[in-house]
Amino acid sequence: MSMRFTVGLKHKGKVNHVVVDAEDALIAALKAKTEHPEALIVYVRPLPSSYARQCHALMREDWWRSC
């Protein structure tokens, strides 16, 4: 069963988060790290289903490129 997790990332002093579908928190962290290998993982949290719909529209996927 797949869940959604929020993974907090930090790179060059900038922080952001990504939403990852995974079976557990460790797999979510590993998926985020493979997508953004230069970033430091700060936290991994389960994403509440009510927030999942709003969060996707607010995310910026290119946040680390502006560093």
N, C-alpha and C positions, 0 to 999 in steps of 0.2 A: 504494500500500500504506500503510495507516494504522498508526501506532505509538502507544504511550502514553508521555506525557511527564509528569514532575513539574515543576510551575512553582512556585517559591518566591515568596511575596508578603509585603510589609511595608506596614502601614498604621497610622499613629499609634502607632508603637513596638511593635506586635504583629506577630508573624510567623506564617505558616501556609503551607500548600501546597495546590495543587489538582492533580488528575490530568486531563489533557486528551488526547483522541484527535486526532492530527494527522499530516500527511504528513512534516513536519520540525520542527525546534526553533523556527524563526522563526514558523511558523504557529501552533505551540502557544503561544508567548509572546503573539502577537496575539490569539488566542482568549481567553486568560486576561485580557488587558488590556481587551477589550471586555466581559467579564463583571464585572470589578472595575476600573473606570477610575480610581478614586481610589487604588488600591494601586500600590506600586513593585515592579517585577519584580526579584527578587534573583538567581535562577538558573533555568535550564531544563536538565533532565537526562532521558535516556531511562529509562523505568521497566522494571526487570527483570520478566519475566513471573511469577516466583514471588512477588514483592512486590506485584504488582498486585492479587492476590486479597485480601491482607490489608489493604492500604492504604485501599481504598475504605470499609471498615467503620470505620476510625479517623478519617476526615476529618470536620471540622465545617464545613459550608457557611456558617454564620452568624457566623464568628469576627470579622469586621470590624464587625458591627452592635453588638457589645458595647462598642465604643470610646466 
